[in-house]
Every structure is written in C-alpha cells, then in structure tokens.
C-alpha cells in the first residue's frame, strides 16, 4: 500500500491497481474564496481522474470542494459515511456523482486486496437511534473543555489490504473520537499509518476584533498547542508505526490575508518536532512528512523524496503579491439595503428560535448582527424576539456578542445553506467578533448557524 499526499487532507491511497482519492480540495478558493494553498498547486484536479473511488469524510469545503468536484470525472463513485442526514450525499450528487453510503464500522471490499471501513467520528451507529446528525452535539469533555462537543459531521476511514492498515482521521477531534479509536484497535491491532489533523481550522483568535496584537499572538500559541495535544492523543492510543500530520494546512486570501499571522496552525515541520519531543508519543512511532504529490510506501517503509520545509519569507511574499489581491465569491453581489434585511431576518429568526428552543438553550447574552448604515439586528437568546437598533444602543449594551459580516455575504447566509452557511463563514474568517465578557458560549454559535430561512 502507498500513500500519496496532494495538499492539506487531500491524499491518494494506492494498493496494486486500486486507488482512492480522499477529501479532494485541489483548487484555491474554499470557504467563499478565503482559503488557499501554499505552496501553490502544480497540478490540476483532472490529473487524478484515473482513481477508482473518491472518499469524502465530511461536508466542509476543504474536504468536499465544489469547484474541485466539478473538475473531476463524475463517473468516479464517491464513498461517504451513512449519515442519518442526507446533506452530504445530496451535495455530492448535485455535482453529478453516484454516491455510495458505507455502513458504520463495516469493512467494505473496494477491489483487489483493498478494503475501507468508515466510522463516525463519535462512534455513533445511526441504525441504533436514527438520529446521528444532531444528537449529543453538546457534551461534557473529558479534557477540561478543550474539545467538548460533537461536530456531528466528521468520519474517519480505515484502509487495509489484509496486511497494511492506514487510518485517515482527517478532522476528527479528541476525545470525541476515543470510542472510534478503540473500535479500530480492537478490530485491526497494529496500525501502520495514521493521518491526523494538527491545526485549528476555525476563526479563533484571528477574528477576535477586541484582541490586541499581543493577545492574538498569545491565543494563537495556546490554540496551536491544544491542537497538537489533540493530535498526539490519536498517536498515543493507536500507536501507529508511522504517522503524518496533514489536515489543517491553509492560508487566507483576499481581504483576510492580513489575518494569516494569527492562524493557530503550526508548520508541519514544527508539528513533527513537537511530536518527537512528546512523552505521549511512542518512541516506536515515526513521523512522516511529504511534499505535494510525493508518496510513502508502507510495504518498503520509505518515502519517494525527502521533505522540503516551507520558506516563510517566500510564503509571505506570495500572500502579499498574489493572494491578497484575490476576490471573495460574494463580492460581485450588489450591496443590500435596509429593506433587504427587513425582508429576510423575520423568517430567519423564526427558524433560529425553533432550534434554540429545541436545544433548551438560553442566555442573557444578546447578539448584535451588523447590517448596513450603522444598523444592527438585536437578537435575544431568551426568546424575546429581535429588533432593529442603531449604533447608540449597541454601544450601551452589556453581555453581548457583536458579529460583523460583509452585508453581501450576510444576505447569502440569511437566504439559506444553498447560498452560504454561518459555520463556513466563520471558518473562512469572514466574521469579526466583539464580545463582552470574553466568554465562548458554544451553543450560541451553534444556534446562530440556524439563523437563516428554512432550506
């Protein structure tokens, strides 16, 4: 079995004549134009039209990228986890692909000697309760709140050829995935290769508008270490012969380019140094880093070429001279007026309020959603409705979260997930946050992801 690394979490698993392209994000522009690759790609998605399957772990566009799928041969069957929700399947089918949903924790023969077993990130079997997407989304963490909660969208894929075993954990988080890792250990025993996330693909701390430069750098360092600790937990439990930190490498483009210095993503060579110093990582486990399109042969236990680290000065120049000039996908939309928001927000609020009540969540925190002309939508987290207010009321507010979004993107979000989604706007660093007090209420942000007209 061979592992070929393309970019970020996009890899190809090869065994004999069989090959599987995993999580294809092979063009810049994910998250409404904000996410790009560095070093820049030197190949086209169509260069990988000869694969036998595509495996997509979850819906986020750095794993399931619409523009990339449009460049791939839609005769290639796509494999996904059998989620209770059909959102991922429908999204992929919209690009013309046939989708095969694989049962939870069931070893499926792909061809030749190659098999794939897909497990939900939190080891939930949808056949048991019928509520895989959306159940237990908010739970107490075993690690002091670092990674509490279930995203309810991730899966991990286990490839084997009867000899070698490769675990692709992509964006799965610890300790949510402890149960799934236990299942893998019980079933497969020795793991030859582990692929795991090591960087924070989120909006913190770069989107904290109230933070000083020094506070952002301090938070960046803290989050980077937390993510590396998550990753080392996977290595500690699975004890692979080899492991590769891969998911989470990206740079920000367009007007968000100046936020790159605050991204909580270590360089991959820095991650390697961290793991090799860690007491939690077994001495027998070896870190592998691959440049784009290079491969590691699990049978021969060698890689096709040494890893060349990124030159930070060249990267900074590329961001400044190339990426910073790019446009976001929504910037060609007309700028909305007040009346547009007065038409969209009432129905969006009703949809949000149903979800908030369903969650049983309430808070004295008020959300101020910036609109146009110094106007805000003031949104209650206690069922007291919403109102349109001016900047003076916001400036006198206490216990609030203010969210600033480009009005053109906000219109897309309010129109529903077919156009844009709150969570993807967050991950793309398109929302700037002001908070008082500086407390992260996770269910508030989850509830706001339903602040749109029904699909």
C-alpha positions as CSV (number, residue, x, y, z in Angstrom):
1,X,0.0,0.0,0.0
2,X,1.2,3.5,-0.8
3,X,0.1,6.9,0.5
4,X,0.4,9.9,-1.9
5,X,0.0,13.3,-0.3
6,X,-1.5,16.1,-2.5
7,X,-2.4,19.0,-0.3
8,X,-3.8,19.5,3.2
9,X,-6.0,16.5,3.8
10,X,-6.2,15.5,0.1
11,X,-4.4,12.2,-0.3
12,X,-4.5,9.2,-2.6
13,X,-4.4,5.7,-1.1
14,X,-2.9,3.2,-3.7
15,X,-2.8,-0.6,-3.5
16,X,-2.0,-2.6,-6.5
17,X,-4.2,-1.4,-9.3
18,X,-6.7,0.2,-6.9
19,X,-6.6,3.9,-5.9
20,X,-8.8,6.1,-3.7
21,X,-8.7,9.9,-3.7
22,X,-9.6,11.2,-0.3
23,X,-11.2,14.6,0.6
24,X,-10.5,16.4,-2.7
25,X,-9.7,20.1,-2.2
26,X,-7.4,20.7,-5.2
27,X,-8.2,24.3,-6.1
28,X,-7.9,27.5,-4.2
29,X,-11.0,29.3,-3.1
30,X,-12.7,27.2,-0.4
31,X,-14.9,29.0,2.1
32,X,-16.2,31.6,-0.3
33,X,-12.7,32.4,-1.7
34,X,-10.9,32.8,1.6
35,X,-8.8,29.6,1.8
36,X,-5.8,28.9,-0.5
37,X,-2.9,26.5,-0.7
38,X,0.7,27.2,-0.1
39,X,2.9,26.2,-1.9
40,X,0.6,26.8,-4.8
41,X,-0.7,23.7,-6.6
42,X,1.3,22.5,-9.6
43,X,-1.3,20.1,-10.9
44,X,-5.0,20.0,-12.0
45,X,-7.8,18.0,-10.3
46,X,-8.3,16.2,-13.6
47,X,-4.8,14.7,-13.3
48,X,-6.4,12.4,-10.8
49,X,-9.4,11.3,-12.9
50,X,-7.8,7.8,-13.1
51,X,-8.7,6.9,-9.5
52,X,-11.2,4.1,-8.8
53,X,-13.0,5.9,-5.9
54,X,-13.3,9.2,-4.1
55,X,-13.8,9.1,-0.3
56,X,-15.2,12.2,1.3
57,X,-15.1,12.3,5.1
58,X,-17.4,15.2,5.6
59,X,-19.1,18.3,4.2
60,X,-16.6,21.1,4.9
61,X,-15.3,22.6,1.6
62,X,-11.6,21.8,2.4
63,X,-12.7,18.2,2.2
64,X,-15.7,18.4,-0.2
65,X,-14.8,21.3,-2.5
66,X,-17.5,22.0,-5.1
67,X,-15.1,23.6,-7.7
68,X,-12.8,20.6,-7.4
69,X,-15.6,18.1,-7.8
70,X,-16.6,20.0,-11.0
71,X,-13.2,19.3,-12.4
72,X,-13.2,15.6,-11.6
73,X,-14.8,12.8,-13.7
74,X,-18.3,12.3,-12.3
75,X,-18.1,8.6,-13.4
76,X,-15.9,8.0,-10.3
77,X,-18.0,6.6,-7.5
78,X,-18.0,8.6,-4.3
79,X,-17.9,6.9,-0.9
80,X,-19.2,8.5,2.3
81,X,-20.4,7.5,5.8
82,X,-24.0,6.5,6.0
83,X,-25.1,9.6,7.9
84,X,-28.7,9.9,9.1
85,X,-28.8,13.3,7.3
86,X,-28.5,13.1,3.6
87,X,-27.0,16.6,3.3
88,X,-23.5,15.4,2.2
89,X,-24.9,12.8,-0.2
90,X,-27.2,15.4,-1.8
91,X,-24.4,17.9,-2.1
92,X,-22.1,15.5,-3.9
93,X,-24.9,14.2,-6.1
94,X,-25.6,17.8,-7.2
95,X,-22.2,17.6,-9.0
96,X,-23.3,14.6,-11.0
97,X,-21.6,11.8,-8.9
98,X,-23.1,8.5,-7.8
99,X,-22.7,8.2,-4.1
100,X,-22.3,5.0,-2.1
101,X,-23.1,5.3,1.6
102,X,-21.0,2.9,3.7
103,X,-22.4,1.4,6.9
104,X,-20.9,2.5,10.1
105,X,-17.9,0.4,11.2
106,X,-18.3,-2.2,8.4
107,X,-15.3,-3.4,6.4
108,X,-16.2,-3.0,2.7
109,X,-14.3,-4.6,-0.2
110,X,-13.3,-2.0,-2.9
111,X,-11.4,-4.2,-5.3
112,X,-8.2,-6.2,-5.4
113,X,-7.0,-6.5,-1.8
114,X,-8.2,-3.1,-0.7
115,X,-10.9,-2.5,1.9
116,X,-12.4,0.6,3.5
117,X,-14.1,0.8,6.9
118,X,-15.7,4.2,7.7
119,X,-16.6,5.1,11.3
120,X,-18.5,8.2,12.5
121,X,-16.2,10.5,14.5
122,X,-18.0,9.8,17.8
123,X,-18.6,6.1,17.0
124,X,-22.3,6.6,16.7
125,X,-24.2,4.0,14.8
126,X,-27.2,5.6,13.0
127,X,-29.0,2.3,13.0
128,X,-29.2,2.3,16.8
129,X,-31.1,5.6,17.2
130,X,-31.8,7.1,13.8
131,X,-30.6,10.5,14.9
132,X,-26.9,10.5,14.0
133,X,-26.9,14.0,12.7
134,X,-27.7,16.3,15.6
135,X,-27.7,14.1,18.6
136,X,-25.3,14.7,21.5
137,X,-23.9,17.7,19.7
138,X,-23.0,19.3,23.1
139,X,-21.4,17.1,25.7
140,X,-19.1,17.4,28.6
141,X,-15.5,16.9,27.6
142,X,-13.1,14.6,29.4
143,X,-10.3,17.0,28.8
144,X,-11.4,20.1,30.7
145,X,-13.4,21.7,27.9
146,X,-10.7,21.8,25.2
147,X,-12.6,19.9,22.6
148,X,-16.0,19.3,24.1
149,X,-18.9,18.6,21.8
150,X,-19.5,16.7,18.6
151,X,-19.5,18.3,15.2
152,X,-21.8,15.5,14.0
153,X,-20.3,15.7,10.5
154,X,-16.9,14.0,10.7
155,X,-15.9,10.5,9.9
156,X,-12.6,8.5,9.7
157,X,-11.7,6.0,7.1
158,X,-9.6,2.8,7.7
159,X,-8.0,1.4,4.6
160,X,-6.4,-2.1,4.7
161,X,-5.2,-4.7,2.2
162,X,-5.1,-7.6,4.5
163,X,-1.6,-6.7,5.6
164,X,-1.1,-2.9,6.0
165,X,-3.6,-0.7,7.8
166,X,-3.9,3.1,7.2
167,X,-6.2,5.2,9.4
168,X,-7.3,8.5,7.9
169,X,-8.6,10.5,10.9
170,X,-8.8,13.8,8.9
171,X,-10.6,16.4,11.0
172,X,-11.8,14.1,13.8
173,X,-11.2,15.5,17.2
174,X,-10.1,14.1,20.6
175,X,-11.6,13.0,22.9
176,X,-14.8,12.8,20.8
177,X,-13.2,10.0,18.7
178,X,-11.8,7.9,21.6
179,X,-14.5,5.3,21.2
180,X,-13.9,5.0,17.4
181,X,-10.2,4.6,18.0
182,X,-10.9,1.9,20.5
183,X,-13.0,0.0,17.9
184,X,-10.2,0.3,15.4
185,X,-7.6,-1.0,17.9
186,X,-9.9,-4.0,18.7
187,X,-10.5,-4.8,15.1
188,X,-7.1,-4.3,13.4
189,X,-4.5,-4.5,16.2
190,X,-1.4,-3.0,14.6
191,X,-1.8,0.3,12.7
192,X,0.8,1.0,10.0
193,X,0.0,4.6,9.2
194,X,-2.1,7.3,10.9
195,X,-3.1,10.6,9.2
196,X,-4.5,13.3,11.5
197,X,-5.4,16.9,11.9
198,X,-2.9,19.1,13.7
199,X,-4.0,22.7,13.1
200,X,-7.0,24.8,14.0
201,X,-9.4,25.4,11.1
202,X,-11.5,28.0,12.9
203,X,-12.0,31.7,13.5
204,X,-10.1,32.0,16.8
205,X,-8.1,34.0,17.5
206,X,-7.7,35.9,14.2
207,X,-11.3,37.1,14.2
208,X,-11.4,38.5,17.7
209,X,-11.8,42.2,16.9
210,X,-11.4,43.2,20.6
211,X,-8.0,41.5,21.0
212,X,-4.7,43.4,20.7
213,X,-1.9,42.2,18.5
214,X,-0.2,40.7,21.6
215,X,-3.4,39.0,22.8
216,X,-3.9,37.4,19.4
217,X,-0.4,36.0,19.3
218,X,-0.7,34.6,22.8
219,X,-4.0,32.9,22.0
220,X,-2.6,31.6,18.7
221,X,0.2,29.9,20.6
222,X,-2.2,28.4,23.1
223,X,-4.6,27.1,20.5
224,X,-1.7,25.7,18.4
225,X,-0.5,23.6,21.4
226,X,-4.0,22.4,22.1
227,X,-4.4,21.1,18.6
228,X,-1.1,19.4,18.8
229,X,-2.2,17.8,22.1
230,X,-5.3,16.6,20.4
231,X,-3.2,15.0,17.6
232,X,-0.8,13.4,20.0
233,X,-3.7,11.7,21.7
234,X,-4.5,9.8,18.5
235,X,-0.9,8.7,18.2
236,X,-0.8,7.7,21.8
237,X,-3.9,5.5,21.6
238,X,-3.4,4.0,18.1
239,X,0.4,3.6,18.4
240,X,1.0,3.6,14.6
241,X,4.3,2.6,13.1
242,X,4.2,5.9,11.1
243,X,2.0,9.0,11.4
244,X,1.6,12.1,9.3
245,X,0.1,15.5,10.4
246,X,-1.7,16.7,7.3
247,X,-5.2,18.2,7.7
248,X,-5.4,21.9,8.6
249,X,-2.7,23.5,6.4
250,X,-4.0,26.5,4.6
251,X,-3.5,30.3,4.1
252,X,-6.1,33.1,3.9
253,X,-6.5,35.1,0.7
254,X,-8.3,38.3,-0.3
255,X,-9.1,40.9,2.4
256,X,-8.5,38.2,5.0
257,X,-4.8,37.9,4.0
258,X,-3.6,40.1,6.9
259,X,-5.1,37.6,9.4
260,X,-2.6,34.9,8.4
261,X,-0.1,35.8,11.2
262,X,-2.7,34.9,13.8
263,X,-3.7,31.5,12.4
264,X,-3.3,28.8,15.0
265,X,-1.7,26.4,12.6
266,X,1.9,25.3,13.2
267,X,4.2,24.5,10.3
268,X,4.3,20.7,9.6
269,X,8.0,20.6,10.5
270,X,7.2,22.3,13.8
271,X,4.5,19.8,14.4
272,X,7.0,17.0,13.7
273,X,9.4,18.5,16.2
274,X,6.6,18.7,18.8
275,X,5.6,15.1,18.4
276,X,9.1,13.8,18.5
277,X,9.7,15.6,21.8
278,X,6.3,14.4,23.3
279,X,6.3,11.9,26.1
280,X,2.8,10.8,24.9
281,X,4.1,9.7,21.5
282,X,5.5,6.2,21.5
283,X,9.2,6.1,20.6
284,X,8.4,3.4,18.1
285,X,6.1,5.7,16.1
286,X,7.9,7.7,13.3
287,X,6.6,11.0,11.9
288,X,6.5,11.2,8.0
289,X,6.2,14.5,6.1
290,X,5.6,14.5,2.3
291,X,5.7,17.3,-0.1
292,X,2.9,17.6,-2.7
293,X,2.5,14.5,-4.9
294,X,5.3,12.6,-3.1
295,X,4.4,9.2,-1.7
296,X,5.2,6.9,1.2
297,X,5.4,3.1,0.6
298,X,4.1,1.3,3.6
299,X,5.5,-2.1,2.4
300,X,9.0,-0.8,1.7
301,X,8.8,1.7,4.6
302,X,10.3,4.6,2.7
303,X,9.2,7.8,1.0
304,X,9.8,8.9,-2.5
305,X,11.7,12.1,-1.7
306,X,12.9,14.0,1.4
307,X,10.5,16.6,2.8
308,X,11.4,20.3,2.0
309,X,10.1,22.7,4.6
310,X,8.3,25.9,3.6
311,X,10.3,29.1,3.2
312,X,8.5,31.6,5.4
313,X,9.8,34.6,3.5
314,X,8.7,33.2,0.1
315,X,5.3,32.4,1.6
316,X,4.8,35.9,3.0
317,X,5.7,37.4,-0.4
318,X,3.3,35.1,-2.2
319,X,0.5,36.1,0.2
320,X,1.2,39.8,-0.3
321,X,1.7,39.8,-4.0
322,X,-0.8,37.1,-5.2
323,X,-3.3,36.0,-2.6
324,X,-4.1,39.4,-1.1
325,X,-5.4,40.6,-4.4
326,X,-8.0,37.9,-4.9
327,X,-11.7,38.5,-4.6
328,X,-14.2,36.6,-2.5
329,X,-17.1,34.9,-4.3
330,X,-19.7,37.2,-2.9
331,X,-18.0,40.5,-3.7
332,X,-19.7,40.7,-7.1
333,X,-23.1,40.7,-5.4
334,X,-25.0,44.0,-5.2
335,X,-24.7,45.8,-1.8
336,X,-28.0,45.2,0.0
337,X,-30.1,48.0,1.6
338,X,-32.0,48.0,4.9
339,X,-35.2,46.8,3.3
340,X,-33.4,43.6,2.1
341,X,-32.6,42.7,5.7
342,X,-36.1,43.6,6.9
343,X,-37.5,41.1,4.5
344,X,-35.0,38.3,5.4
345,X,-34.5,38.5,9.1
346,X,-38.0,37.8,10.5
347,X,-38.2,34.3,8.9
348,X,-34.5,33.6,9.7
349,X,-35.3,34.5,13.4
350,X,-38.2,32.1,13.5
351,X,-36.1,29.3,12.1
352,X,-33.4,30.1,14.6
353,X,-35.8,30.3,17.5
354,X,-37.3,26.9,16.9
355,X,-33.7,25.4,17.0
356,X,-32.8,27.4,20.2
357,X,-35.9,26.1,22.0
358,X,-35.2,22.5,20.7
359,X,-31.7,22.8,22.2
360,X,-33.1,24.0,25.5
361,X,-30.5,26.8,25.4
362,X,-31.0,30.3,26.7
363,X,-28.6,33.0,27.8
364,X,-28.6,36.7,28.9
365,X,-26.1,37.3,26.1
366,X,-27.5,39.4,23.3
367,X,-26.3,39.0,19.7
368,X,-25.8,42.2,17.7
369,X,-25.6,41.4,14.0
370,X,-24.2,44.3,12.0
371,X,-26.3,45.1,8.9
372,X,-25.8,48.4,6.9
373,X,-25.8,52.1,7.7
374,X,-24.8,51.6,11.3
375,X,-27.8,49.4,12.0
376,X,-27.9,46.1,13.9
377,X,-30.3,43.2,14.3
378,X,-30.5,42.8,18.1
379,X,-31.2,39.1,18.7
380,X,-32.4,37.7,22.0
381,X,-31.1,34.3,23.3
382,X,-34.1,34.1,25.7
383,X,-37.0,34.0,23.3
384,X,-37.7,37.8,23.4
385,X,-37.5,38.3,19.7
386,X,-35.4,40.6,17.7
387,X,-35.4,44.3,16.7
388,X,-33.5,46.7,14.5
389,X,-31.4,49.1,16.5
390,X,-28.8,51.8,15.9
391,X,-25.2,52.0,17.0
392,X,-26.0,54.0,20.1
393,X,-27.9,51.1,21.7
394,X,-25.2,48.7,20.8
395,X,-22.5,50.9,22.4
396,X,-24.5,50.9,25.7
397,X,-25.1,47.2,25.7
398,X,-23.8,44.7,28.3
399,X,-23.3,40.9,27.9
400,X,-23.2,40.8,24.1
401,X,-21.6,39.2,21.1
402,X,-21.3,41.5,18.1
403,X,-20.8,39.9,14.7
404,X,-19.6,41.9,11.7
405,X,-20.1,40.2,8.3
406,X,-19.9,41.7,4.8
407,X,-23.5,42.6,4.1
408,X,-23.4,40.7,0.8
409,X,-22.3,37.5,2.5
410,X,-24.8,38.0,5.2
411,X,-27.6,38.1,2.7
412,X,-26.4,34.8,1.3
413,X,-26.3,33.3,4.8
414,X,-29.8,34.5,5.6
415,X,-31.1,33.1,2.3
416,X,-30.1,29.6,3.5
417,X,-27.4,26.9,3.2
418,X,-27.8,26.6,-0.6
419,X,-26.2,30.1,-0.8
420,X,-23.9,30.3,2.2
421,X,-23.7,29.0,5.8
422,X,-22.8,30.7,9.0
423,X,-20.4,28.0,10.0
424,X,-18.4,28.1,6.8
425,X,-18.3,31.9,7.0
426,X,-16.8,31.5,10.5
427,X,-14.2,29.0,9.3
428,X,-13.3,31.3,6.4
429,X,-12.6,34.1,8.8
430,X,-15.4,36.2,7.3
431,X,-16.9,37.2,10.6
432,X,-15.3,39.5,13.1
433,X,-16.4,39.2,16.7
434,X,-16.7,41.6,19.6
435,X,-17.5,40.0,23.0
436,X,-18.3,41.3,26.5
437,X,-17.5,39.4,28.6
438,X,-14.8,37.4,26.7
439,X,-16.6,34.1,27.1
440,X,-17.2,31.5,24.4
441,X,-20.7,30.2,24.6
442,X,-20.5,27.3,22.2
443,X,-24.3,26.7,21.9
444,X,-24.8,30.3,21.0
445,X,-22.7,29.9,17.9
446,X,-24.3,26.6,17.1
447,X,-27.8,28.1,17.4
448,X,-26.8,31.0,15.1
449,X,-25.9,28.6,12.4
450,X,-29.7,28.2,12.0
451,X,-30.3,31.9,11.6
452,X,-31.5,31.6,8.1
453,X,-34.6,31.0,6.1
454,X,-35.5,27.3,6.0
455,X,-33.9,25.2,3.3
